[in-house]
Amino acid sequence: MKNPRDSLNATMPMPLTPPAIEDVSVLARYPFLPQSSEFIREQLSSNGITVEGLIEEPWLEDVRRRGSLRLVEAVTHRDGIDAATTIDISSDIGRMTEALSFLHAMLIVCASFEDRLLARWVEGEASRADQLFGMDGENFDIIARTYLSDIRSEPVPGTTEVTYHVPLVDYLELCPKITGRYWRLVNRPVKAGWVRMDPDVGESSRQRTARLLKERVRTSLTADCASRIAKMDDAFAGLFADPVDRILGLLSESVQAEMPMSAAVREDWPPCFESAVAELSQGINVNHTGRVFLAAMSRAMGHTPEVTISFFANAPDYSADTTTYQVNHIYERKYTPHGCAALKTGARCPVSFGDDRLCDQEWMTHPLKYLRAKQRRRYQEENQAEIQADESAAGTSQNRPIDVAESNELDDSS
């Protein structure tokens, strides 16, 4: 996977230094703006908030609730994305809540290492930005200058409206990403390198221009998340295991498909799950704790009930009807898999200290953390391998001579 930040820097004619924004309410309303990064850091430091506190402190419950709402809206898209906020950002606590809820949601998304969740969340935040930008006449110019190389406006005679013009270089990059006749360059008035953004289909010129800015927000958020994921270690990501599992479960239900962990190769399975599956396949009796854990863990990994039932097919006391009933019960009640402590108590932890370095980590308290850690490492290794392959290919193409056939083809095409 190529780093999205590379393409971001290579193609986007954005200002090298975004314009300063002094209004803290604007920074809180749009926490994804590059100018908002320092504001968020100040909210954390001035209130003495750590990552652990963001997850656990009771007084930050409103932050977590608001962050969860942002995620749920992005995943379900029920009735569209709600651009309105119930947070009063005219107050210090309101601004802190809105800004940190964005950070909380982003950290959960990054800790999931799940492309579908990342895409859903980015789309949700970008859509919210699109709507808010289109309604924000007071701050629209400075926001546009954050994401575009420049912008111009002219008043519409006899009205309070204005018509915006965007640089052709920005428009040429962004318009192919948007469908509809309006966005084809041949349908837009262009003069001296500026594209006029006329009102259309019930939307003002500002709302049409905001649609272009949405693409910038989408690309910027994707690159920011890619950067965080690349730096995120297992211990840090493990802090978000519980909210990650909840939102991935919702994602699975929403798309009526398997959770992303169903894509995990068998090498990602935690030893406790692997041993339960292996023992049952060999006709070895697995105790009650192990059976309930296997079914609950299999559900959390995104396996269908039919796949989970098949794990029990060689059990010495296997009954198709009984197994189907019990597995379906666990799926319907959404049982949470046992943690490491409970598995050890139930004699279902097959490893001793030193057998598995990942299991030896102090923060490793749940099999789902193990699975996500393995997926993160595989994701990072694959990403690094692709980057190295791209760099190697680029170096080879730059250094090798052009052979006779290629030379002829170049001559023929010229």
C-alpha positions in Angstrom: 0.0 0.0 0.0 1.4 3.4 -0.9 1.5 6.1 1.7 -1.4 8.4 0.9 0.7 11.3 2.2 3.1 10.9 -0.7 0.4 11.5 -3.3 -1.1 14.2 -1.1 2.2 16.2 -1.2 2.8 15.4 -4.8 -0.6 16.5 -6.3 -2.3 19.0 -4.0 -1.6 22.7 -4.8 -2.5 23.7 -1.2 -0.9 26.6 0.6 2.5 25.7 2.1 1.4 27.6 5.2 -2.4 27.6 5.9 -3.8 31.0 7.0 -3.9 31.6 10.7 -7.3 31.1 12.5 -7.6 33.0 15.8 -11.3 32.1 16.6 -11.1 29.0 18.8 -14.7 28.2 18.1 -13.8 27.7 14.5 -10.9 25.4 15.5 -13.3 23.4 17.6 -16.0 23.2 15.0 -13.5 21.9 12.4 -11.0 19.8 14.4 -9.7 18.3 11.2 -8.3 21.6 9.9 -4.5 21.6 9.9 -4.7 24.8 12.1 -6.6 22.8 14.7 -3.8 20.4 15.6 -2.1 22.8 18.0 -5.5 23.7 19.5 -6.2 20.0 20.3 -2.7 19.6 21.8 -3.4 22.6 24.0 -6.7 21.1 25.1 -4.9 18.0 26.2 -2.0 19.6 28.0 -4.0 22.4 29.7 -6.5 19.9 31.1 -3.9 17.3 32.0 -5.5 14.7 29.8 -3.6 11.6 28.8 -4.6 8.9 26.3 -5.5 6.6 29.2 -7.6 9.5 30.7 -9.4 10.0 27.4 -10.4 6.4 27.5 -11.2 6.0 31.2 -11.7 9.3 33.1 -15.4 9.6 34.2 -15.4 13.4 33.6 -14.6 12.8 29.9 -17.7 10.7 29.3 -19.3 13.4 27.2 -16.2 13.4 25.0 -16.4 9.6 24.5 -20.1 9.8 23.9 -19.7 12.5 21.2 -16.8 10.6 19.6 -18.9 7.4 19.5 -21.7 9.3 17.9 -19.4 10.5 15.2 -18.3 6.9 14.5 -21.8 5.5 14.6 -23.1 8.1 12.1 -20.2 7.4 9.8 -20.6 3.6 9.9 -24.4 3.5 9.6 -25.1 6.6 7.5 -28.7 6.4 8.8 -30.5 9.5 7.6 -27.2 10.8 6.4 -24.5 12.5 8.4 -25.8 15.0 11.0 -23.9 18.2 10.5 -25.5 19.8 13.6 -23.7 19.4 16.9 -25.5 19.4 20.3 -22.3 20.8 21.9 -22.2 24.4 22.8 -18.8 25.5 21.4 -19.2 29.0 22.8 -18.0 27.6 26.1 -14.5 26.2 27.1 -15.9 22.8 28.0 -17.9 22.7 24.8 -14.9 23.5 22.6 -12.8 20.9 24.4 -15.6 18.2 24.1 -16.0 18.8 20.3 -12.3 18.8 19.6 -11.4 15.8 21.7 -14.3 13.8 20.5 -12.8 14.0 17.0 -9.4 12.9 18.3 -11.0 10.0 20.3 -12.9 8.8 17.2 -9.7 9.0 15.0 -7.7 7.0 17.5 -10.3 4.3 17.5 -10.3 4.2 13.7 -6.5 4.0 13.5 -6.3 1.3 16.3 -8.7 -0.9 14.3 -6.3 -1.2 11.3 -9.4 -1.8 9.2 -9.6 -0.2 5.8 -13.4 -0.3 5.6 -13.9 1.5 8.9 -11.3 4.1 7.9 -13.0 4.7 4.6 -16.5 5.0 6.3 -15.2 7.4 9.0 -13.3 9.6 6.6 -16.4 9.8 4.3 -18.6 10.7 7.3 -16.3 13.4 8.5 -15.7 14.8 5.0 -19.5 14.8 4.4 -20.1 16.7 7.7 -17.4 19.2 6.7 -19.1 19.7 3.3 -22.4 20.5 5.0 -20.9 22.8 7.6 -18.7 24.7 5.1 -21.7 25.3 2.9 -23.5 27.0 5.8 -20.6 29.0 7.2 -20.6 32.2 5.2 -18.6 34.0 7.9 -15.6 31.7 7.8 -15.8 30.2 4.4 -13.0 32.3 2.8 -10.4 31.4 5.3 -11.4 27.7 5.2 -11.3 27.7 1.4 -7.8 29.3 1.5 -6.7 26.4 3.8 -7.6 23.8 1.2 -7.2 25.7 -2.1 -4.2 27.5 -3.5 -6.5 30.6 -3.8 -10.1 31.7 -4.1 -12.0 34.7 -5.4 -15.5 35.9 -5.0 -17.8 38.5 -6.6 -21.2 39.8 -5.3 -24.3 38.8 -7.2 -26.1 42.0 -8.1 -29.3 42.6 -6.3 -28.7 39.8 -3.7 -26.7 39.1 -0.6 -25.1 36.1 -2.4 -21.6 35.8 -3.9 -20.2 33.7 -6.7 -16.9 32.0 -6.1 -14.1 31.3 -8.5 -11.4 28.7 -7.9 -8.0 28.2 -9.6 -8.1 26.0 -12.6 -5.2 23.9 -11.2 -7.2 23.0 -8.1 -10.4 22.3 -10.1 -8.6 20.0 -12.6 -7.4 17.8 -9.8 -10.6 17.7 -7.8 -13.4 17.6 -10.4 -12.7 14.1 -11.7 -13.4 12.7 -8.2 -17.0 14.1 -8.3 -19.8 12.7 -10.6 -22.4 14.8 -12.4 -22.6 17.0 -15.5 -22.0 20.2 -13.4 -18.4 19.1 -12.6 -17.2 18.5 -16.2 -14.8 21.2 -17.1 -16.6 21.9 -20.4 -19.7 22.9 -18.4 -17.9 25.4 -16.2 -17.1 29.0 -17.3 -13.3 29.4 -17.2 -11.5 32.8 -17.6 -7.8 33.6 -17.1 -7.1 30.4 -15.1 -10.2 30.7 -12.9 -13.2 28.5 -12.8 -16.6 30.0 -11.9 -18.7 28.0 -9.4 -22.2 28.9 -10.4 -25.2 27.9 -8.2 -26.9 24.8 -9.3 -29.8 22.4 -8.3 -30.8 24.3 -5.2 -27.3 24.8 -4.0 -25.5 28.1 -3.7 -22.1 28.9 -5.1 -20.6 28.5 -1.7 -22.2 25.0 -1.3 -20.9 24.0 -4.7 -17.4 25.1 -3.7 -17.7 23.3 -0.4 -18.1 20.1 -2.4 -14.6 20.6 -3.8 -13.2 21.2 -0.3 -14.7 17.9 0.8 -12.3 16.1 -1.5 -9.4 17.9 0.2 -10.7 17.0 3.6 -11.1 13.4 2.6 -7.5 13.2 1.3 -6.0 15.0 4.2 -7.8 12.8 6.8 -6.7 9.6 5.0 -3.1 10.8 5.0 -3.2 11.8 8.7 -4.6 8.4 9.7 -2.0 6.6 7.6 0.7 8.5 9.4 -0.8 7.6 12.8 -1.2 4.0 11.9 2.5 3.7 10.8 3.6 5.0 14.2 1.1 3.1 16.4 2.6 0.3 18.4 0.7 -2.7 19.9 0.5 -1.4 23.4 -1.0 2.0 22.4 -3.5 0.4 20.0 -4.4 -2.2 22.6 -5.8 0.6 24.8 -8.6 1.0 22.4 -9.5 -2.7 22.1 -12.9 -2.4 23.6 -14.3 0.5 21.6 -12.6 -0.9 18.4 -14.5 -4.2 18.9 -17.8 -2.4 19.5 -17.6 -0.2 16.4 -16.3 -3.1 14.2 -19.3 -5.2 15.3 -21.6 -2.3 14.3 -19.8 -2.1 11.0 -20.3 -5.8 10.4 -24.0 -5.5 11.0 -24.3 -2.4 8.9 -22.7 -3.9 5.8 -24.2 -7.4 6.5 -20.7 -8.8 5.9 -18.0 -10.4 8.0 -15.9 -8.3 10.3 -12.5 -7.4 9.0 -10.9 -10.0 11.3 -12.4 -12.7 9.1 -9.7 -11.7 6.7 -7.1 -12.7 9.3 -5.0 -15.5 8.1 -4.7 -18.5 10.4 -1.2 -17.3 11.5 -3.0 -14.4 13.2 -5.1 -16.5 15.5 -4.2 -16.4 19.2 -2.9 -19.6 20.7 -6.0 -20.1 22.8 -8.3 -20.1 19.8 -5.9 -22.1 17.7 -5.6 -24.8 20.3 -9.4 -25.1 20.9 -10.0 -25.5 17.1 -7.1 -28.0 16.8 -8.2 -30.1 19.7 -11.8 -30.3 18.6 -10.7 -31.3 15.0 -8.7 -34.2 16.5 -11.7 -35.4 18.5 -10.3 -34.2 21.9 -12.9 -33.1 24.4 -12.8 -29.3 25.2 -14.3 -28.1 28.4 -17.2 -25.7 28.7 -15.0 -22.6 29.1 -13.1 -23.5 25.9 -16.3 -24.2 23.9 -18.0 -21.0 24.9 -14.8 -19.0 24.2 -14.3 -20.6 20.8 -17.9 -19.7 19.7 -17.7 -16.2 21.1 -14.2 -15.5 19.7 -15.3 -16.9 16.3 -18.2 -14.5 16.3 -16.0 -11.6 17.2 -13.6 -12.6 14.4 -16.5 -12.3 11.9 -17.0 -16.0 11.1 -20.6 -17.0 10.2 -22.5 -19.3 12.6 -22.1 -22.1 10.0 -18.3 -21.8 10.1 -18.3 -21.8 13.9 -20.5 -24.8 14.0 -18.1 -26.7 11.7 -15.4 -26.3 14.3 -17.3 -28.6 16.6 -18.1 -31.3 14.0 -15.4 -33.7 15.3 -16.2 -33.2 19.0 -16.7 -36.6 20.8 -20.2 -35.6 21.9 -21.1 -33.6 18.7 -24.9 -33.1 18.1 -25.8 -31.0 15.1 -29.0 -29.7 16.7 -27.5 -29.0 20.1 -24.4 -27.3 18.7 -26.5 -25.2 16.3 -28.8 -24.0 19.1 -25.9 -23.1 21.4 -23.9 -21.3 18.8 -26.9 -19.3 17.6 -27.6 -18.4 21.2 -24.1 -17.0 21.6 -24.4 -15.1 18.3 -27.8 -13.6 19.2 -26.7 -12.6 22.7 -23.3 -11.3 21.3 -21.2 -13.0 23.9 -17.8 -11.3 24.6 -14.9 -13.7 24.4 -13.1 -14.6 27.6 -10.1 -12.6 28.5 -6.7 -14.0 29.3 -7.2 -14.2 33.1 -10.5 -16.1 32.7 -9.0 -18.5 30.2 -6.1 -19.3 32.6 -8.6 -19.9 35.4 -10.6 -22.1 33.1 -7.5 -24.1 32.0 -7.8 -22.9 28.4 -4.6 -20.9 28.1 -2.1 -23.2 26.3 1.0 -21.0 26.6 3.6 -20.6 29.4 5.9 -17.6 29.8 8.4 -17.7 27.0 6.3 -19.7 24.6 5.0 -16.6 22.7 6.6 -13.2 23.0 3.4 -11.5 22.2 1.5 -13.3 25.0 4.3 -12.3 27.4 3.6 -8.6 27.0 2.2 -6.9 30.1 -0.6 -5.2 28.1 -1.7 -8.5 26.5 -4.9 -9.2 28.5 -7.3 -10.4 25.8 -7.1 -12.7 22.7 -8.7 -9.9 20.6 -5.7 -7.7 21.4 -3.4 -10.5 20.3 -5.3 -10.8 17.0 -5.2 -7.1 16.3 -1.5 -6.9 17.2 -0.8 -9.7 14.6 -2.9 -7.9 12.0 -1.2 -4.6 12.7 2.3 -6.1 12.3 1.3 -7.9 9.1 -0.3 -4.6 7.8 2.9 -2.7 8.6 5.2 -5.3 7.1 3.1 -5.5 3.9 3.0 -1.8 3.6 6.8 -1.5 4.1 7.4 -4.2 1.6 5.3 -2.4 -1.0 7.1 0.9 -0.4 10.5 -0.8 -0.8 9.3 -2.6 -3.9 8.1 0.8 -5.4 11.4 2.4 -4.5 13.4 -0.5 -6.0 11.3 -0.4 -9.2 11.8 3.4 -9.4 15.5 3.0 -9.0 15.7 0.3 -11.6 13.7 2.2 -14.1 15.9 5.3 -13.6 19.2 3.4 -14.0 18.6 0.8 -16.6 19.3 1.5 -20.3 16.4 1.6 -22.8 16.6 -1.4 -25.0 16.2 -1.3 -28.8 12.6 -2.3 -28.8 11.7 0.5 -26.3 13.7 2.9 -28.4 11.8 2.0 -31.5 8.5 2.3 -29.7 9.5 5.8 -28.5 10.5 6.8 -32.0 7.2 5.4 -33.5 5.1 7.3 -31.0 6.8 10.7 -31.5 
